[in-house]
Each structure stands twice: as C-alpha cells, then as structure tokens.
Amino acid sequence: MAELFSNPDLSEGPDPWRRPLTPEQADKLPHIHRLLLGRYGQPSPREPVDPLTQLIYSLLSARTKTPVSHQVMRDLERRFQDGQGRHAGPGNWEPVRDASIAELERAISIVTFPDQKAPQLKETLQGITARYGSLTLDFLAKYRTDKIRAWLEQFPGVGPKTSGAVVNFSTLRRRALCVDSHHLRVAQRLCLVPRADAATTEERLMRLVPETWDAAMLDEHHSLIKLHAQTLCTFTDPRCEGCPLLKLCPTGQRDLAELQLTAPPAE
C-alpha cells in the first residue's frame, strides 16, 4: 500500500490553525442553519453507502443533476456482470473496473462529460486495486481524515469536493464539508469567507463550524445550503426578495438596492 498509510492513526488532534471565535462568528453558521431549517424543514437523512460506492457516485455526479446521477448508478449495476453472473454494485465493482473505456462511456452517456469521466473512473478503480491489492476502500476507516483525503486526491478527477463527499457522506462519516459549486456560490454571496477556490473555502468554513457539529450535522448543513442554492440562490437568477438569508447577505442586499435604483418610477 502507499507509504502515506504506513502508520494508522485515528486521532485527529486539535487544529493548530483554529483561532478562538467571537460569539458572533461562533453563531454564524448555526444561525444560517436555523434560518434554512425554518424555510425548508429537516432534510431527509442520508443513508450512507460504502466509501467506494460513494467515490464512484461522486465522480460521475459532477455537474450532473441528482436524478440523472442516481440513474447512471443503476445503469452501471444492471449493465455489468462478473464471470459468475453477479451484477456490479456495492461490494462488487470489479466488472466496472474491467470494462473497456468505450463500454463505460456508453453506460454513463447520460451524465455530463462522459468522455472524460469514463477513463477517469477506470483509471481510479485500477489505481485503487494496484495500490491496495483489491478493489475496496473499507480499509480507509483505519486512518485519519486528512490522510484519507490526500490519498484519494491522487486519483484522476478526485479533488477536494469529491474527497470531502467520500469522507463525510459514506460510512466513514468524518467531519468535512463537501464544497460543491452550489455551496461555494452561497458562501461567497453571503461573504462568509473571502473568495477562493473550493479547497480554501472549505478550510475557512471549517474554522467557523461549531466543534459540537458531528459528521451527520455537517452533512445536513451541506444539504440545506445546496437546496437553497438550487431553489432561491440560483446561478443565473437568484430570487433575493423573500430569501430567508437576505438580512445576512451583502450580495443580495446590494443587488436589490441596484434593482430599486434602476426600476422605472411608479406612475
């Protein structure tokens, strides 16, 4: 196995870069969370899957709508079988690993960029097998979150967003934020942290996360932020008027003020 995993160590230890928060800073994310809960209600709890299944899903779901992502996972399970006639799926992703890139590209044709994702998926599954000796990620449970993420991010197509999803959404259930394009947009419009890429944004947001929030709470927070981004805080046409976060959002306040200035006078 890779040298990165030579010393198993589950103790995360204190964050040496974490500075004490002011009371206002400490309540920033909880306040947003309460407002979104009031607007959208409690998200349905996630049923975590094994980390390899989550990795495959996260690789294929990038820039793809959730129903399409779920469908393509079903397509993979139905389309590929091993030599014993067992369908691909959790615990048996070898048939997908062993398929040709052309076969994979046809199987995932409904997602965005299938021509890029098919070779990335095959290379990643082959790479896991080569480094660990078999196609599984269950062994990751023995290691620290930062080591897991660094190890995952060596594979093609796996960046901070995907590694965050694997460690937080899967049965690993670690403290992490999956900062996808939706989460990044909302965080930037709220001016929660300075504008930066997803990795830096996650690092800065995690400094605002209450220490009492466990992995499931971080998952719920991400689900609420994503739902808000898809419902009101959309990319092209944000509906700031009536937004539950408007009083906290400098971007929304500015945009509404500009609309009022440019609006024709009432007759």
C-alpha positions as CSV (number, residue, x, y, z in Angstrom):
1,M,0.0,0.0,0.0
2,A,1.1,3.6,-0.4
3,E,3.6,5.0,2.1
4,L,1.0,7.5,3.1
5,F,-0.7,4.8,5.0
6,S,2.3,3.2,6.8
7,N,1.2,4.5,10.2
8,P,-2.5,4.1,11.0
9,D,-3.6,6.9,13.3
10,L,-7.3,7.7,14.0
11,S,-6.6,10.6,16.4
12,E,-7.4,13.8,14.5
13,G,-5.9,16.0,17.2
14,P,-6.6,19.8,17.7
15,D,-6.4,22.1,14.8
16,P,-3.3,24.3,15.4
17,W,-4.6,26.9,13.0
18,R,-8.0,27.2,14.6
19,R,-8.4,30.6,16.4
20,P,-10.9,31.3,19.1
21,L,-14.1,32.6,17.5
22,T,-16.0,35.7,18.7
23,P,-19.6,34.9,19.9
24,E,-20.9,36.4,16.6
25,Q,-18.5,34.3,14.5
26,A,-19.4,31.2,16.5
27,D,-23.1,31.6,15.8
28,K,-22.7,32.5,12.1
29,L,-23.2,29.0,10.6
30,P,-25.7,27.8,13.3
31,H,-27.8,31.0,12.6
32,I,-27.8,30.3,8.8
33,H,-28.7,26.6,9.6
34,R,-31.7,27.7,11.8
35,L,-33.0,30.0,9.1
36,L,-32.7,27.4,6.4
37,L,-34.4,24.8,8.6
38,G,-37.2,27.3,9.1
39,R,-37.6,27.7,5.4
40,Y,-37.1,24.2,4.1
41,G,-37.6,21.9,7.0
42,Q,-35.4,19.0,8.1
43,P,-33.7,17.3,5.1
44,S,-34.2,13.6,4.7
45,P,-31.4,11.8,6.5
46,R,-28.8,10.3,4.2
47,E,-28.3,6.5,4.1
48,P,-24.5,6.3,3.9
49,V,-23.0,3.8,1.4
50,D,-19.6,2.3,1.5
51,P,-16.8,4.7,0.5
52,L,-16.0,3.1,-2.8
53,T,-19.6,3.3,-4.0
54,Q,-19.7,7.0,-2.8
55,L,-16.5,7.7,-4.7
56,I,-18.0,6.2,-7.9
57,Y,-21.2,8.2,-7.4
58,S,-19.3,11.5,-6.7
59,L,-17.0,11.1,-9.7
60,L,-20.0,10.6,-12.0
61,S,-22.3,13.1,-10.5
62,A,-20.1,16.2,-11.0
63,R,-22.1,18.9,-12.9
64,T,-24.9,16.4,-13.3
65,K,-28.4,16.6,-11.8
66,T,-29.1,14.2,-8.9
67,P,-31.8,12.1,-10.6
68,V,-29.5,11.5,-13.6
69,S,-26.7,10.6,-11.2
70,H,-28.9,8.0,-9.4
71,Q,-30.0,6.6,-12.8
72,V,-26.5,6.1,-14.1
73,M,-25.5,4.2,-10.9
74,R,-28.5,1.9,-11.6
75,D,-27.4,1.6,-15.2
76,L,-23.9,0.5,-14.1
77,E,-25.2,-2.1,-11.8
78,R,-27.6,-3.5,-14.4
79,R,-25.2,-3.4,-17.4
80,F,-22.0,-5.0,-16.0
81,Q,-21.6,-8.5,-14.5
82,D,-18.7,-10.6,-13.3
83,G,-17.8,-14.1,-14.6
84,Q,-20.2,-15.6,-12.1
85,G,-23.1,-13.6,-13.4
86,R,-23.2,-11.3,-10.4
87,H,-24.2,-7.7,-11.2
88,A,-21.9,-4.9,-10.4
89,G,-22.7,-2.9,-7.3
90,P,-21.6,-2.3,-3.7
91,G,-19.1,-5.0,-2.8
92,N,-18.6,-5.9,-6.5
93,W,-17.4,-3.0,-8.6
94,E,-14.8,-5.2,-10.4
95,P,-17.0,-5.6,-13.5
96,V,-17.0,-1.8,-13.9
97,R,-13.2,-1.7,-13.4
98,D,-12.7,-4.4,-16.0
99,A,-15.0,-2.9,-18.7
100,S,-13.4,-1.1,-21.6
101,I,-13.4,2.7,-21.7
102,A,-15.8,2.6,-24.7
103,E,-18.2,0.4,-22.7
104,L,-18.1,2.7,-19.7
105,E,-18.6,5.8,-21.9
106,R,-21.7,4.2,-23.4
107,A,-23.0,3.2,-19.9
108,I,-22.6,6.7,-18.5
109,S,-23.6,8.6,-21.6
110,I,-26.4,10.5,-19.7
111,V,-24.0,12.3,-17.4
112,T,-22.1,15.4,-18.3
113,F,-18.7,14.8,-19.9
114,P,-18.9,11.0,-20.2
115,D,-15.8,11.1,-22.5
116,Q,-13.8,12.5,-19.6
117,K,-15.4,10.6,-16.7
118,A,-15.1,7.1,-18.3
119,P,-11.3,7.0,-18.4
120,Q,-11.1,8.7,-15.1
121,L,-13.3,6.1,-13.5
122,K,-11.5,3.2,-15.0
123,E,-8.0,4.6,-14.0
124,T,-9.2,5.3,-10.5
125,L,-10.6,1.8,-9.9
126,Q,-7.5,0.2,-11.4
127,G,-5.3,2.5,-9.3
128,I,-7.1,1.6,-6.0
129,T,-6.7,-2.1,-6.9
130,A,-3.0,-1.7,-7.7
131,R,-2.2,0.2,-4.5
132,Y,-4.3,-1.8,-2.1
133,G,-4.4,-5.2,-3.7
134,S,-8.2,-5.4,-4.1
135,L,-11.0,-3.1,-5.1
136,T,-12.3,-1.7,-1.8
137,L,-11.9,1.5,0.3
138,D,-13.2,0.0,3.5
139,F,-9.6,0.0,4.8
140,L,-9.7,3.8,4.9
141,A,-11.6,3.6,8.2
142,K,-8.4,3.0,10.0
143,Y,-6.8,6.3,9.0
144,R,-7.0,10.0,9.8
145,T,-9.3,12.1,7.7
146,D,-6.5,14.3,6.2
147,K,-4.6,11.2,5.2
148,I,-7.6,9.6,3.6
149,R,-8.3,12.8,1.5
150,A,-4.7,13.2,0.4
151,W,-4.7,9.5,-0.7
152,L,-7.9,9.8,-2.6
153,E,-6.9,13.1,-4.3
154,Q,-4.0,11.3,-6.1
155,F,-6.5,9.7,-8.5
156,P,-7.8,11.4,-11.7
157,G,-10.9,13.5,-11.2
158,V,-10.8,13.4,-7.4
159,G,-10.4,16.9,-5.9
160,P,-11.3,18.4,-2.5
161,K,-15.1,18.3,-3.3
162,T,-15.1,14.6,-4.1
163,S,-12.8,13.6,-1.3
164,G,-15.0,15.6,1.1
165,A,-18.1,13.8,-0.1
166,V,-16.4,10.4,0.3
167,V,-15.3,11.0,3.9
168,N,-18.5,12.8,5.0
169,F,-21.3,11.1,3.1
170,S,-20.1,7.5,3.2
171,T,-20.0,5.1,6.1
172,L,-16.6,6.7,7.0
173,R,-18.8,9.6,8.4
174,R,-16.0,12.1,9.1
175,R,-16.1,15.8,9.7
176,A,-15.8,17.5,6.4
177,L,-17.7,19.9,4.1
178,C,-18.4,19.0,0.5
179,V,-18.0,22.4,-1.1
180,D,-19.6,21.9,-4.5
181,S,-20.5,24.7,-6.9
182,H,-23.8,25.3,-5.0
183,H,-22.1,25.5,-1.6
184,L,-19.4,27.7,-2.9
185,R,-21.8,30.2,-4.5
186,V,-23.9,30.6,-1.4
187,A,-20.8,31.0,0.8
188,Q,-19.4,33.6,-1.5
189,R,-22.6,35.6,-1.8
190,L,-23.0,35.6,2.0
191,C,-19.4,36.8,2.3
192,L,-18.8,34.1,4.9
193,V,-15.2,33.8,3.8
194,P,-13.0,35.7,1.2
195,R,-13.5,34.5,-2.4
196,A,-11.3,31.5,-3.1
197,D,-11.4,28.0,-4.6
198,A,-13.4,25.1,-3.1
199,A,-10.4,23.7,-1.1
200,T,-9.6,27.0,0.6
201,T,-13.2,27.9,1.1
202,E,-13.8,24.5,2.9
203,E,-10.8,25.1,5.1
204,R,-12.0,28.6,6.1
205,L,-15.6,27.4,6.6
206,M,-14.5,24.6,8.8
207,R,-13.0,27.2,11.1
208,L,-16.5,28.5,11.6
209,V,-18.1,25.1,12.2
210,P,-19.0,24.5,15.9
211,E,-16.9,21.8,17.4
212,T,-20.2,20.2,18.5
213,W,-21.2,19.5,14.9
214,D,-20.6,15.9,14.0
215,A,-20.4,14.4,10.5
216,A,-24.1,14.0,10.2
217,M,-24.7,17.6,11.2
218,L,-22.2,18.8,8.6
219,D,-24.0,16.6,6.0
220,E,-27.3,18.2,7.0
221,H,-25.9,21.7,6.7
222,H,-24.5,21.0,3.3
223,S,-27.9,19.6,2.2
224,L,-29.7,22.7,3.3
225,I,-27.1,25.0,1.6
226,K,-27.4,23.0,-1.6
227,L,-31.2,23.0,-1.5
228,H,-31.2,26.8,-1.0
229,A,-28.8,27.2,-3.9
230,Q,-31.0,25.2,-6.2
231,T,-34.2,26.8,-5.0
232,L,-33.6,30.5,-4.5
233,C,-29.9,31.3,-4.7
234,T,-29.5,30.1,-8.2
235,F,-26.6,30.8,-10.5
236,T,-28.3,32.9,-13.2
237,D,-31.5,34.3,-11.5
238,P,-31.2,34.5,-7.7
239,R,-34.5,35.4,-6.0
240,C,-33.2,37.6,-3.3
241,E,-36.6,39.1,-2.4
242,G,-38.1,36.8,0.2
243,C,-34.8,34.9,0.8
244,P,-34.6,33.8,4.5
245,L,-30.9,34.8,4.5
246,L,-31.3,38.3,3.0
247,K,-30.6,40.2,6.2
248,L,-27.2,38.3,6.4
249,C,-26.4,38.6,2.7
250,P,-24.4,41.7,1.5
251,T,-24.7,40.5,-2.1
252,G,-28.5,40.1,-2.0
253,Q,-28.9,43.5,-0.3
254,R,-26.7,45.2,-2.9
255,D,-28.5,43.6,-5.8
256,L,-31.9,44.5,-4.6
257,A,-30.7,48.1,-4.0
258,E,-29.4,48.3,-7.5
259,L,-32.7,47.0,-8.9
260,Q,-34.6,49.6,-7.0
261,L,-32.4,52.4,-8.4
262,T,-32.9,51.2,-12.0
263,A,-36.6,50.5,-11.6
264,P,-38.9,52.9,-13.6
265,P,-40.7,55.4,-11.3
266,A,-44.2,54.4,-10.4
267,E,-46.8,56.4,-12.2
